[in-house]
Amino acid sequence: MRITVNFNAKIIPWAIIRAGHNLHEFTSIHPEYKAWMEGTKNPTVKQLEAFAKKVHIPYGYLFLDQPPREKIPFPFFRNNKADTSFINVNVYDTIHILQRRQEWLSNYLRENGFQRLGFAGSVTIKSSVNTVVASIRKQIGLNENWAAGFTSWEEALKHLVGCIEEAGIIVVFNGVVENNNTRTIEVDECRGFVLTDEYAPFLFINNSDSRAAQMFTLIHELAHIWTGHSAGFDNDKMLPANDPVEKFCDAVAAEFLVPEKTFIHYWKETPDIRKASRHFKVSEIVIARRALDSRVITKKDFLAFYHEYKSRELKKKEDQSPGGDFYATTRKRISPTFAAHIQNAVKSGRLLYRDAYKLTGLKGDTFEKFFEKLT
């Protein structure tokens, strides 16, 4: 006997659209969903559970009177407009995954006598950009010419991330939801976001983005921690959103990576983006952005370069072979600092394996092997 279940059919179209599908196209491929909406057929429990999994919603949502109003607790700047009315479901779920990790870590650090991070929320957007840059450099132990010792900006980026983590900031690089490679986070939906906290700030960088853009996003989000403002953005064309905090954080990022006075002096002698990129050990797009901010190139020139550069990056990405080391990738997705706290909490009995699995998205032998490699 086929046992069906009653549910709120109004949730079906909302869930399909929320998951990023076109309603008409999706129901054409899955006509049973259209029948459910029209009330001509009711699903079984297993069918309803499968639908919930397919569109990435909790099963219980299907029995609500109305679709829930999902909001994120901070502004998310998209295409130069502050808009939190709709956010891609993969970005939304990633934010909540990191919020759960942050909540656990912040409580864990407090309970175990760790000191609050004095730099978190220590400045305002009225502060001097140079003062904030100096504060960041001092905190993470890098001077103005810190990148000079590296042969490439990629090596400089790796070192920079390590210094930021040493300061107590969790840096997560990921381009999918947790470890689900079928749920990608598109760059035009999110380049990065930051969750501020006095004990455990989390900084997310979209690993699908070009390595070039990642460096600027990293420092931009770092500046957010100093101002104490959580936020997310797609940073369209590497240009700032029309918001005072975003403009301030962009200015800090530019000054940190390429000090204006030094840059202008160099540009007068060598007005070449590629050569400046090699000299300052930053990506060409960061140099182009600094040139725009310093008014040595026009916005038209910048946009022309941006599109040409983006085409080159896309071609480079297409030429790269897929794959890679799972555990090395997972290390970046979780953050070595966060993983170390998880490991210590499990070993000391302050965290159950069951909860550690949920926080890391790993379990069983994969969990054990990851932490073996971590040490």
C-alpha positions as CSV (number, residue, x, y, z in Angstrom):
1,M,0.0,0.0,0.0
2,R,1.4,3.4,-1.0
3,I,1.3,5.8,2.0
4,T,1.4,9.5,1.1
5,V,1.9,12.5,3.3
6,N,0.2,15.8,3.6
7,F,2.4,18.9,3.4
8,N,2.3,22.6,2.4
9,A,2.5,22.6,-1.4
10,K,3.2,26.4,-1.4
11,I,6.7,25.5,-0.1
12,I,7.6,23.7,-3.3
13,P,8.0,26.6,-5.8
14,W,9.7,28.7,-3.1
15,A,12.2,25.9,-2.5
16,I,12.9,25.3,-6.2
17,I,13.5,29.0,-6.9
18,R,15.6,29.3,-3.7
19,A,17.9,26.5,-4.9
20,G,18.6,28.6,-8.0
21,H,16.4,26.7,-10.5
22,N,14.0,28.1,-13.1
23,L,10.6,26.9,-11.8
24,H,9.1,26.0,-15.3
25,E,12.3,24.2,-16.5
26,F,12.7,22.3,-13.2
27,T,9.1,21.1,-13.1
28,S,9.3,20.1,-16.7
29,I,12.2,17.8,-15.9
30,H,10.4,16.7,-12.7
31,P,6.7,16.6,-13.5
32,E,5.9,14.9,-10.2
33,Y,6.7,18.2,-8.4
34,K,4.2,20.1,-10.6
35,A,1.6,17.5,-9.6
36,W,2.4,18.0,-6.0
37,M,2.0,21.8,-6.4
38,E,-1.4,21.4,-8.1
39,G,-2.6,18.9,-5.5
40,T,-3.3,16.2,-8.1
41,K,-0.8,13.9,-6.4
42,N,0.7,13.6,-2.9
43,P,4.3,12.3,-2.3
44,T,5.5,9.6,0.0
45,V,7.7,10.4,2.9
46,K,10.8,9.1,1.0
47,Q,9.9,11.2,-2.1
48,L,9.5,14.3,0.0
49,E,12.8,13.6,1.8
50,A,14.5,13.2,-1.5
51,F,13.0,16.5,-2.7
52,A,14.2,18.3,0.4
53,K,17.7,17.0,-0.2
54,K,17.7,17.9,-3.8
55,V,16.8,21.6,-3.1
56,H,18.9,21.8,0.0
57,I,16.3,22.6,2.6
58,P,15.5,21.0,6.0
59,Y,12.7,18.4,5.7
60,G,10.7,20.2,8.3
61,Y,10.4,23.3,6.1
62,L,7.9,21.5,3.9
63,F,5.3,21.5,6.7
64,L,5.5,25.2,7.6
65,D,2.5,27.5,7.0
66,Q,4.6,29.9,5.0
67,P,8.2,29.8,3.5
68,P,10.6,31.0,6.2
69,R,12.2,34.5,5.8
70,E,15.8,33.7,5.6
71,K,18.2,36.5,6.3
72,I,21.9,36.8,6.9
73,P,23.0,38.9,9.9
74,F,25.2,41.4,8.0
75,P,25.1,43.4,4.8
76,F,26.1,41.5,1.6
77,F,27.2,43.8,-1.2
78,R,26.5,42.5,-4.6
79,N,27.1,44.4,-7.9
80,N,27.7,47.6,-6.0
81,K,24.4,47.5,-4.2
82,A,23.6,46.4,-0.6
83,D,21.1,43.7,-1.1
84,T,20.2,41.0,1.5
85,S,16.8,40.3,0.1
86,F,18.1,37.3,-1.8
87,I,21.3,35.4,-1.5
88,N,22.5,32.3,-3.3
89,V,21.6,29.2,-1.3
90,N,25.2,27.8,-1.4
91,V,26.5,31.1,0.0
92,Y,23.7,31.2,2.6
93,D,24.5,27.6,3.8
94,T,28.3,28.3,3.8
95,I,27.7,31.4,6.0
96,H,25.7,29.3,8.5
97,I,28.3,26.5,8.5
98,L,31.0,29.0,9.5
99,Q,28.7,30.7,12.0
100,R,28.3,27.3,13.8
101,R,32.1,26.8,13.7
102,Q,32.7,30.4,15.0
103,E,30.1,30.0,17.8
104,W,31.8,26.8,19.0
105,L,35.4,28.2,18.8
106,S,34.5,31.5,20.4
107,N,32.9,29.7,23.4
108,Y,35.8,27.2,23.6
109,L,38.4,29.9,23.7
110,R,36.6,31.9,26.3
111,E,36.1,28.8,28.5
112,N,39.8,27.9,28.3
113,G,41.1,31.3,29.3
114,F,42.2,32.7,25.9
115,Q,42.4,36.5,25.8
116,R,40.1,38.5,23.5
117,L,41.7,39.9,20.4
118,G,42.4,43.5,21.1
119,F,42.5,44.6,17.5
120,A,39.0,43.3,16.6
121,G,36.8,46.4,16.4
122,S,39.6,48.7,17.5
123,V,39.1,51.4,14.7
124,T,36.4,53.3,13.0
125,I,36.1,54.4,9.4
126,K,37.1,57.8,10.5
127,S,40.5,56.5,11.5
128,S,43.5,57.3,9.3
129,V,44.0,54.6,6.6
130,N,47.7,54.7,7.3
131,T,47.2,54.2,11.0
132,V,45.0,51.2,10.4
133,V,47.5,49.7,7.9
134,A,50.3,50.2,10.5
135,S,48.2,48.5,13.1
136,I,47.6,45.5,10.9
137,R,51.2,45.2,9.9
138,K,52.3,45.3,13.5
139,Q,49.7,42.7,14.6
140,I,50.6,40.2,12.0
141,G,54.4,40.9,12.1
142,L,55.0,42.3,8.6
143,N,56.7,45.5,7.6
144,E,56.1,47.7,4.6
145,N,58.5,45.8,2.4
146,W,57.6,42.3,3.7
147,A,56.9,40.9,0.2
148,A,60.4,41.8,-1.1
149,G,61.9,38.5,0.1
150,F,59.6,36.3,-2.0
151,T,60.1,35.4,-5.7
152,S,56.4,35.5,-6.5
153,W,53.2,37.0,-5.2
154,E,51.8,33.5,-4.8
155,E,54.5,32.7,-2.3
156,A,53.8,36.1,-0.6
157,L,50.1,35.2,-0.4
158,K,50.9,31.9,1.3
159,H,53.1,33.6,3.8
160,L,50.5,36.3,4.4
161,V,47.8,33.8,5.2
162,G,50.1,32.1,7.7
163,C,50.8,35.4,9.5
164,I,47.1,36.2,9.7
165,E,46.3,32.8,11.2
166,E,49.1,33.2,13.7
167,A,47.3,36.3,14.9
168,G,44.2,34.2,15.8
169,I,42.1,34.8,12.7
170,I,40.6,31.8,11.0
171,V,41.1,31.9,7.2
172,V,38.9,29.6,5.1
173,F,39.5,29.0,1.4
174,N,36.7,27.1,-0.3
175,G,34.7,27.2,-3.5
176,V,32.0,24.7,-2.5
177,V,29.6,24.1,0.3
178,E,31.7,22.4,3.0
179,N,33.1,19.4,1.1
180,N,30.3,18.9,-1.4
181,N,31.9,19.4,-4.8
182,T,28.5,19.4,-6.5
183,R,27.5,22.6,-4.7
184,T,29.8,25.3,-6.1
185,I,30.0,28.9,-4.9
186,E,30.2,31.1,-8.0
187,V,32.5,34.1,-7.8
188,D,29.8,36.5,-9.1
189,E,27.8,35.5,-6.1
190,C,30.5,35.8,-3.5
191,R,34.2,36.6,-3.5
192,G,34.4,36.5,0.3
193,F,32.9,37.5,3.6
194,V,34.0,38.0,7.2
195,L,32.4,37.1,10.5
196,T,33.8,39.4,13.2
197,D,34.3,38.3,16.8
198,E,36.5,39.3,19.6
199,Y,37.8,35.8,20.1
200,A,37.4,33.9,16.8
201,P,37.0,36.1,13.7
202,F,36.4,34.0,10.6
203,L,37.5,35.1,7.1
204,F,36.1,33.3,4.0
205,I,37.8,33.5,0.6
206,N,36.2,32.0,-2.5
207,N,38.8,29.5,-3.7
208,S,37.2,29.5,-7.1
209,D,38.3,33.1,-7.6
210,S,41.6,33.8,-9.2
211,R,44.6,33.8,-6.9
212,A,45.1,37.4,-7.9
213,A,41.8,38.6,-6.6
214,Q,42.1,36.5,-3.4
215,M,45.0,38.6,-2.1
216,F,43.0,41.9,-2.3
217,T,39.9,40.2,-0.8
218,L,41.9,38.8,2.0
219,I,43.2,42.2,3.2
220,H,39.8,43.9,2.5
221,E,38.2,41.4,4.8
222,L,41.0,41.8,7.3
223,A,40.2,45.5,7.5
224,H,36.6,44.6,8.3
225,I,37.8,42.8,11.4
226,W,39.7,45.9,12.6
227,T,36.5,48.0,12.1
228,G,34.3,45.3,13.7
229,H,31.9,45.1,10.8
230,S,30.9,41.7,9.4
231,A,30.1,41.8,5.7
232,G,30.2,39.9,2.4
233,F,30.6,41.0,-1.2
234,D,31.3,39.9,-4.7
235,N,33.4,43.0,-5.3
236,D,32.3,43.3,-8.9
237,K,35.2,44.3,-11.2
238,M,37.4,44.9,-8.1
239,L,35.6,48.2,-7.5
240,P,34.1,49.1,-4.1
241,A,30.5,49.1,-3.2
242,N,28.8,52.4,-2.6
243,D,29.2,52.1,1.2
244,P,31.5,54.0,3.5
245,V,32.8,50.9,5.3
246,E,33.4,49.1,2.0
247,K,35.3,52.1,0.6
248,F,37.4,52.4,3.8
249,C,38.3,48.7,3.7
250,D,39.2,48.9,0.1
251,A,41.5,51.9,0.8
252,V,43.2,49.9,3.6
253,A,43.7,46.9,1.4
254,A,45.3,49.0,-1.4
255,E,47.6,50.8,1.0
256,F,48.7,47.6,2.8
257,L,49.5,45.8,-0.5
258,V,50.9,48.7,-2.5
259,P,51.8,51.8,-0.4
260,E,50.7,54.9,-2.5
261,K,53.8,57.0,-2.1
262,T,56.1,54.1,-3.0
263,F,53.9,53.2,-5.9
264,I,53.7,56.7,-7.4
265,H,57.5,57.0,-7.2
266,Y,57.9,53.7,-9.0
267,W,55.2,54.4,-11.6
268,K,56.9,57.7,-12.6
269,E,59.9,55.7,-13.7
270,T,58.1,52.5,-14.9
271,P,54.5,53.0,-15.8
272,D,53.9,49.4,-16.6
273,I,51.3,47.2,-14.7
274,R,53.1,43.9,-15.3
275,K,56.5,45.2,-14.2
276,A,55.0,46.8,-11.1
277,S,53.3,43.5,-10.3
278,R,56.6,41.7,-10.2
279,H,58.3,44.5,-8.3
280,F,55.6,44.8,-5.5
281,K,54.9,41.0,-5.4
282,V,51.2,41.4,-5.9
283,S,48.9,40.5,-8.8
284,E,48.5,42.7,-11.8
285,I,44.9,43.4,-10.9
286,V,46.0,44.8,-7.5
287,I,48.4,47.1,-9.3
288,A,45.8,48.2,-11.7
289,R,43.5,49.0,-8.9
290,R,46.2,51.0,-7.1
291,A,46.9,52.9,-10.3
292,L,43.2,53.8,-10.6
293,D,43.0,54.9,-6.9
294,S,46.1,57.0,-7.4
295,R,44.6,58.6,-10.5
296,V,47.5,57.6,-12.8
297,I,45.1,55.6,-15.0
298,T,41.4,56.4,-15.8
299,K,38.5,54.2,-14.9
300,K,38.1,53.4,-18.6
301,D,41.7,52.2,-18.7
302,F,41.2,50.1,-15.6
303,L,38.0,48.4,-16.9
304,A,39.7,47.6,-20.2
305,F,42.6,46.1,-18.4
306,Y,40.3,44.2,-16.1
307,H,38.5,42.5,-18.9
308,E,41.7,41.6,-20.7
309,Y,43.2,40.3,-17.4
310,K,40.1,38.3,-16.6
311,S,40.2,36.6,-20.0
312,R,43.8,35.6,-19.4
313,E,42.9,34.2,-15.9
314,L,40.0,32.3,-17.3
315,K,42.2,30.7,-20.0
316,K,44.8,29.8,-17.4
317,K,42.2,28.2,-15.2
318,E,40.9,26.2,-18.2
319,D,44.4,24.9,-18.9
320,Q,44.9,23.7,-15.3
321,S,44.4,20.0,-14.8
322,P,41.6,19.0,-12.3
323,G,42.2,17.1,-9.1
324,G,44.6,17.7,-6.3
325,D,45.4,16.4,-2.9
326,F,42.2,16.0,-0.9
327,Y,43.8,16.5,2.5
328,A,45.7,19.6,1.3
329,T,42.5,21.0,0.0
330,T,40.6,20.1,3.2
331,R,43.3,21.9,5.2
332,K,42.5,25.1,3.4
333,R,38.8,24.5,3.6
334,I,38.8,24.0,7.4
335,S,41.8,26.2,8.4
336,P,44.8,24.7,10.2
337,T,44.2,26.9,13.2
338,F,40.6,25.8,13.6
339,A,41.6,22.2,13.0
340,A,44.2,22.4,15.7
341,H,41.6,23.7,18.2
342,I,39.3,20.8,17.2
343,Q,42.0,18.3,17.7
344,N,43.0,19.6,21.1
345,A,39.4,19.7,22.2
346,V,38.8,16.1,21.1
347,K,42.0,14.9,22.8
348,S,41.2,16.7,26.1
349,G,37.6,15.3,26.1
350,R,36.0,18.7,25.7
351,L,34.5,17.8,22.4
352,L,32.8,14.6,21.3
353,Y,33.9,12.9,18.1
354,R,30.2,13.2,16.9
355,D,30.3,17.0,17.3
356,A,33.8,17.2,15.8
357,Y,32.5,15.4,12.7
358,K,29.7,17.9,12.4
359,L,32.0,20.9,12.8
360,T,34.6,19.7,10.2
361,G,32.3,17.9,7.8
362,L,34.6,14.9,8.1
363,K,34.0,11.6,9.8
364,G,35.5,8.2,10.5
365,D,38.7,7.2,8.8
366,T,38.8,10.4,6.8
367,F,38.6,12.5,10.0
368,E,41.4,10.4,11.6
369,K,43.7,10.5,8.5
370,F,43.2,14.3,8.1
371,F,44.4,15.0,11.6
372,E,47.3,12.6,11.2
373,K,48.4,14.6,8.3
374,L,47.8,17.9,10.1
375,T,50.5,17.1,12.6
